[in-house]
Amino acid sequence: MRDIICSVIIKHMTQTPPKILIVDDDESFLLILKNEFTEAGFLVATIKDGKTCLSEVKKEKPALVITDIMLPGIDGVETAKKIRQLDKDLPIIFLSNVTDSEYLDSAKDIGNCDRLVKANVQISDIIAKAKEMLNIK
């Protein structure tokens, strides 16, 4: 029994935490999310624009991307569409206050994505959604 417990503990200690990319042009919000997700056991990279996000997705192979919709340069929806060309299964969470139906309709066909409204969620809700999309208990 002791050997089983030890092997479970060792396995847990050696598992690499999931790496996520958080994309938002609000630096203070990025810092809050990075701190909270890090405390929840994630490896976090923060990015301020869609173009850099695409480079990081290619290079880092994250487990999840959380992105605002309104970004400088390439917006979040276009970024997600380009991510799909690189990785058809990478989970994406849109975290935005955008309610424009044009943006929301264009995001529907991206697949393996979800949307949270910034103004309506707590940080714990965002972490819970990330865990749900990554099948983490």
C-alpha positions as CSV (number, residue, x, y, z in Angstrom):
1,M,0.0,0.0,0.0
2,R,2.8,2.4,0.9
3,D,4.4,1.7,-2.5
4,I,1.2,2.6,-4.3
5,I,0.8,5.9,-2.4
6,C,4.5,6.8,-3.1
7,S,4.1,6.1,-6.8
8,V,0.9,8.3,-6.9
9,I,2.7,11.1,-5.1
10,I,5.8,10.9,-7.4
11,K,3.6,10.8,-10.5
12,H,1.7,13.9,-9.3
13,M,5.0,15.7,-8.5
14,T,6.5,15.0,-11.9
15,Q,3.5,15.9,-14.0
16,T,4.2,19.1,-16.0
17,P,1.5,21.7,-15.3
18,P,-0.5,22.7,-18.4
19,K,0.8,25.7,-20.2
20,I,-1.7,28.4,-21.2
21,L,-1.5,31.6,-23.3
22,I,-3.5,34.5,-22.1
23,V,-4.0,37.3,-24.7
24,D,-5.2,40.7,-23.7
25,D,-4.1,44.3,-24.2
26,D,-5.0,45.3,-20.7
27,E,-1.7,44.8,-18.8
28,S,-3.2,45.0,-15.3
29,F,-5.8,42.3,-16.2
30,L,-3.1,40.1,-17.7
31,L,-1.1,40.4,-14.4
32,I,-4.1,39.4,-12.3
33,L,-4.9,36.5,-14.6
34,K,-1.3,35.3,-14.7
35,N,-1.0,35.4,-10.9
36,E,-4.3,33.6,-10.3
37,F,-3.7,30.9,-12.9
38,T,-0.1,30.4,-11.7
39,E,-1.4,29.9,-8.2
40,A,-3.9,27.4,-9.6
41,G,-1.1,25.3,-10.9
42,F,-0.8,26.5,-14.6
43,L,2.3,27.6,-16.5
44,V,1.2,31.0,-18.0
45,A,2.5,33.1,-20.8
46,T,0.9,36.5,-21.3
47,I,0.6,38.2,-24.7
48,K,-0.8,41.6,-25.7
49,D,-1.7,41.0,-29.4
50,G,-2.9,38.3,-31.8
51,K,0.2,38.3,-34.0
52,T,2.5,37.4,-31.0
53,C,-0.1,34.8,-29.9
54,L,0.2,33.0,-33.2
55,S,4.0,32.9,-32.9
56,E,3.8,31.6,-29.3
57,V,1.2,28.9,-30.4
58,K,3.7,27.7,-33.0
59,K,6.6,27.7,-30.6
60,E,5.2,26.7,-27.3
61,K,2.4,24.3,-28.1
62,P,0.1,25.5,-25.3
63,A,-2.7,23.4,-23.8
64,L,-5.2,26.3,-23.9
65,V,-5.5,29.9,-25.2
66,I,-7.6,32.5,-23.5
67,T,-8.1,35.6,-25.6
68,D,-9.9,38.9,-25.6
69,I,-11.8,39.6,-28.8
70,M,-10.8,43.3,-29.1
71,L,-7.0,43.3,-29.6
72,P,-4.6,45.6,-31.4
73,G,-3.8,44.4,-35.0
74,I,-5.4,41.0,-35.5
75,D,-8.5,40.7,-33.3
76,G,-9.2,37.7,-31.1
77,V,-11.6,36.0,-33.6
78,E,-9.2,36.2,-36.5
79,T,-6.4,35.0,-34.2
80,A,-8.5,32.0,-33.2
81,K,-9.2,31.2,-36.9
82,K,-5.5,31.3,-37.6
83,I,-4.8,29.1,-34.6
84,R,-7.2,26.6,-36.1
85,Q,-5.0,26.4,-39.1
86,L,-2.1,25.5,-36.8
87,D,-4.0,23.2,-34.4
88,K,-7.5,22.1,-35.0
89,D,-8.1,20.9,-31.4
90,L,-6.5,23.6,-29.2
91,P,-9.1,24.8,-26.8
92,I,-9.8,28.5,-26.9
93,I,-11.7,30.7,-24.4
94,F,-12.9,34.1,-25.6
95,L,-12.9,36.4,-22.6
96,S,-14.4,39.7,-23.6
97,N,-17.1,42.2,-23.0
98,V,-17.9,42.3,-26.7
99,T,-21.6,41.7,-27.4
100,D,-21.6,42.5,-31.1
101,S,-23.4,39.7,-32.8
102,E,-21.2,39.9,-35.9
103,Y,-18.1,39.0,-33.8
104,L,-20.0,36.4,-31.9
105,D,-21.5,34.7,-35.0
106,S,-18.1,34.6,-36.7
107,A,-16.6,32.8,-33.6
108,K,-19.3,30.1,-33.6
109,D,-17.7,28.0,-36.3
110,I,-14.2,28.0,-34.9
111,G,-14.8,24.9,-32.8
112,N,-13.5,23.7,-29.4
113,C,-14.1,27.2,-28.0
114,D,-16.2,28.9,-25.3
115,R,-17.0,32.5,-24.4
116,L,-17.1,34.2,-21.1
117,V,-18.1,37.8,-20.5
118,K,-15.5,39.7,-18.5
119,A,-18.0,41.8,-16.6
120,N,-20.1,38.8,-15.6
121,V,-17.4,36.4,-14.2
122,Q,-15.1,36.0,-11.3
123,I,-11.4,34.9,-11.9
124,S,-12.4,31.6,-10.3
125,D,-15.0,31.1,-13.0
126,I,-12.4,31.6,-15.7
127,I,-10.1,29.1,-14.0
128,A,-12.9,26.6,-13.7
129,K,-13.8,27.0,-17.4
130,A,-10.1,26.4,-18.3
131,K,-10.0,23.3,-16.1
132,E,-13.2,22.0,-17.7
133,M,-11.9,22.5,-21.2
134,L,-8.7,20.7,-20.3
135,N,-10.5,17.9,-18.4
136,I,-8.7,18.8,-15.1
137,K,-10.6,18.0,-11.9
